[in-house]
Amino acid sequence: MLAVRLYDVVLWVHITAVVIAFGALFAYPVFLAVVAKAPIAQRATFHHAQIAFSKRITGPTIGVILLAGIYLATDAKLWSETWVTIPFVLLFVIAGLGGTVLRKGEEGLVATAEAGDEGGYTAALATLRMWTWVTIALIVVALFFMAVKP
């Protein structure tokens, strides 16, 4: 009979939550480039969807990542490991960026698109792209530590 430990189930939940929370962010650079070519009046709809996804999916799923990670690190007594503490800290940084600069950038894109302000939209888009890449880089660093365990 196949024996499944609670630890393994929680690890699966943790990994699945990371994919759900952050997977779409890796597509944002492509999405943003495509949306920026659409007529400005049509862009706000996409950015409303970004904000809704962040509020309804990414935010709550970060909570699942955190709780599952705490269980895993505590159960296996891994809190002293660098490959646990660095991603743990980065999760808070990433969540903070998502709730502040990324959200503010998305809201700026909505406002400028709805106002028909192409110049403002271009400036807001440049800022959001930069913070998107920073956030993606931090996620990749966290994944590196979790996978390689240096």
Kinemage of the C-alpha trace (Angstrom):
@kinemage 1
@onewidth
@group {chain A} dominant
@subgroup {mainchain}
@vectorlist {calphas} color= white
{ca met a 1} P 0.000 0.000 0.000
{ca leu a 2} L 1.200 3.484 -0.834
{ca ala a 3} L 2.112 5.417 2.282
{ca val a 4} L 1.691 9.157 2.046
{ca arg a 5} L 3.047 11.293 4.849
{ca leu a 6} L 1.406 14.558 5.896
{ca tyr a 7} L 4.746 16.280 5.234
{ca asp a 8} L 4.639 15.158 1.588
{ca val a 9} L 1.063 16.375 1.137
{ca val a 10} L 1.937 19.756 2.646
{ca leu a 11} L 5.009 19.961 0.402
{ca trp a 12} L 2.763 19.338 -2.608
{ca val a 13} L 0.344 22.039 -1.376
{ca his a 14} L 3.278 24.426 -0.909
{ca ile a 15} L 4.661 23.848 -4.420
{ca thr a 16} L 1.207 24.017 -6.010
{ca ala a 17} L 0.480 27.279 -4.212
{ca val a 18} L 3.726 28.801 -5.530
{ca val a 19} L 2.748 27.889 -9.089
{ca ile a 20} L -0.765 29.301 -8.629
{ca ala a 21} L 0.352 32.511 -6.909
{ca phe a 22} L 3.285 33.416 -9.117
{ca gly a 23} L 2.921 31.528 -12.391
{ca ala a 24} L 0.912 34.255 -14.107
{ca leu a 25} L 3.470 36.888 -13.127
{ca phe a 26} L 6.007 35.232 -15.414
{ca ala a 27} L 3.652 35.871 -18.345
{ca tyr a 28} L 3.044 39.530 -17.449
{ca pro a 29} L 5.903 40.919 -19.567
{ca val a 30} L 4.341 39.324 -22.656
{ca phe a 31} L 0.796 40.293 -21.657
{ca leu a 32} L 1.837 43.885 -20.982
{ca ala a 33} L 3.597 44.172 -24.342
{ca val a 34} L 0.546 42.869 -26.202
{ca val a 35} L -1.935 44.992 -24.240
{ca ala a 36} L 0.165 48.135 -24.788
{ca lys a 37} L -0.438 47.759 -28.544
{ca ala a 38} L -4.225 47.664 -28.155
{ca pro a 39} L -6.281 50.838 -28.424
{ca ile a 40} L -5.977 52.673 -25.115
{ca ala a 41} L -9.717 52.465 -24.442
{ca gln a 42} L -9.463 48.652 -24.381
{ca arg a 43} L -6.476 48.339 -22.031
{ca ala a 44} L -8.178 49.002 -18.707
{ca thr a 45} L -10.158 45.759 -18.865
{ca phe a 46} L -6.973 43.683 -18.811
{ca his a 47} L -5.552 45.683 -15.921
{ca his a 48} L -8.785 45.293 -13.949
{ca ala a 49} L -8.341 41.525 -14.454
{ca gln a 50} L -4.742 41.759 -13.195
{ca ile a 51} L -5.880 43.495 -10.027
{ca ala a 52} L -8.738 41.026 -9.492
{ca phe a 53} L -6.372 38.056 -9.922
{ca ser a 54} L -3.941 39.583 -7.454
{ca lys a 55} L -6.634 40.228 -4.843
{ca arg a 56} L -8.567 36.983 -5.237
{ca ile a 57} L -5.848 34.482 -6.108
{ca thr a 58} L -2.289 35.687 -5.506
{ca gly a 59} L -2.845 37.336 -2.129
{ca pro a 60} L -4.723 34.464 -0.474
{ca thr a 61} L -2.433 31.871 -2.037
{ca ile a 62} L 0.610 33.616 -0.554
{ca gly a 63} L -1.003 32.848 2.796
{ca val a 64} L -1.121 29.162 1.849
{ca ile a 65} L 2.553 29.289 0.795
{ca leu a 66} L 3.466 30.864 4.126
{ca leu a 67} L 1.470 28.447 6.307
{ca ala a 68} L 2.642 25.368 4.416
{ca gly a 69} L 6.241 26.606 4.499
{ca ile a 70} L 6.066 27.223 8.242
{ca tyr a 71} L 4.738 23.699 8.764
{ca leu a 72} L 7.450 22.174 6.564
{ca ala a 73} L 10.313 24.084 8.190
{ca thr a 74} L 9.011 23.404 11.690
{ca asp a 75} L 8.244 19.712 11.147
{ca ala a 76} L 11.658 19.028 9.633
{ca lys a 77} L 13.470 21.415 12.033
{ca leu a 78} L 14.928 23.433 9.170
{ca trp a 79} L 14.629 27.015 10.425
{ca ser a 80} L 18.410 27.371 10.766
{ca glu a 81} L 18.954 26.510 7.098
{ca thr a 82} L 19.795 29.398 4.768
{ca trp a 83} L 17.763 27.786 1.988
{ca val a 84} L 14.688 28.111 4.235
{ca thr a 85} L 15.237 31.531 5.799
{ca ile a 86} L 16.128 33.421 2.612
{ca pro a 87} L 12.996 32.303 0.689
{ca phe a 88} L 10.947 32.958 3.846
{ca val a 89} L 12.166 36.568 3.964
{ca leu a 90} L 11.800 36.923 0.189
{ca leu a 91} L 8.165 35.783 0.399
{ca phe a 92} L 7.418 38.829 2.565
{ca val a 93} L 9.351 41.128 0.222
{ca ile a 94} L 7.541 39.706 -2.825
{ca ala a 95} L 4.151 39.988 -1.108
{ca gly a 96} L 4.995 43.547 -0.104
{ca leu a 97} L 5.926 44.476 -3.657
{ca gly a 98} L 2.731 42.889 -4.943
{ca gly a 99} L 0.575 44.792 -2.494
{ca thr a 100} L 2.302 48.124 -3.037
{ca val a 101} L 4.278 48.983 -6.159
{ca leu a 102} L 2.770 46.343 -8.443
{ca arg a 103} L -0.782 47.134 -7.323
{ca lys a 104} L -0.138 50.884 -7.567
{ca gly a 105} L 1.287 50.357 -11.055
{ca glu a 106} L -1.707 48.326 -12.184
{ca glu a 107} L -4.091 50.918 -10.780
{ca gly a 108} L -2.088 53.608 -12.587
{ca leu a 109} L -2.496 51.728 -15.843
{ca val a 110} L -6.241 51.486 -15.277
{ca ala a 111} L -6.531 55.209 -14.498
{ca thr a 112} L -4.447 56.365 -17.444
{ca ala a 113} L -6.126 53.961 -19.874
{ca glu a 114} L -9.586 55.039 -18.764
{ca ala a 115} L -8.541 58.696 -19.097
{ca gly a 116} L -7.083 58.080 -22.565
{ca asp a 117} L -3.717 59.424 -21.337
{ca glu a 118} L -1.203 57.684 -23.616
{ca gly a 119} L 1.811 59.488 -22.136
{ca gly a 120} L 0.789 58.702 -18.583
{ca tyr a 121} L 0.079 55.109 -19.562
{ca thr a 122} L 3.527 54.745 -21.139
{ca ala a 123} L 5.220 56.090 -18.006
{ca ala a 124} L 3.133 53.884 -15.686
{ca leu a 125} L 3.824 50.877 -17.896
{ca ala a 126} L 7.589 51.417 -17.758
{ca thr a 127} L 7.498 51.556 -13.963
{ca leu a 128} L 5.287 48.476 -13.695
{ca arg a 129} L 7.519 46.530 -16.080
{ca met a 130} L 10.574 47.332 -13.987
{ca trp a 131} L 8.914 46.212 -10.723
{ca thr a 132} L 7.512 43.127 -12.437
{ca trp a 133} L 11.032 42.094 -13.471
{ca val a 134} L 12.362 42.807 -9.961
{ca thr a 135} L 9.626 40.637 -8.467
{ca ile a 136} L 10.237 37.849 -10.975
{ca ala a 137} L 13.961 37.951 -10.159
{ca leu a 138} L 13.215 37.636 -6.434
{ca ile a 139} L 10.912 34.673 -7.080
{ca val a 140} L 13.640 33.003 -9.144
{ca val a 141} L 16.167 33.573 -6.338
{ca ala a 142} L 13.769 32.047 -3.800
{ca leu a 143} L 13.171 29.060 -6.092
{ca phe a 144} L 16.928 28.613 -6.522
{ca phe a 145} L 17.461 28.456 -2.760
{ca met a 146} L 14.570 26.042 -2.282
{ca ala a 147} L 15.669 23.725 -5.099
{ca val a 148} L 19.474 23.781 -4.740
{ca lys a 149} L 19.640 24.198 -0.942
{ca pro a 150} L 23.058 25.904 -0.894
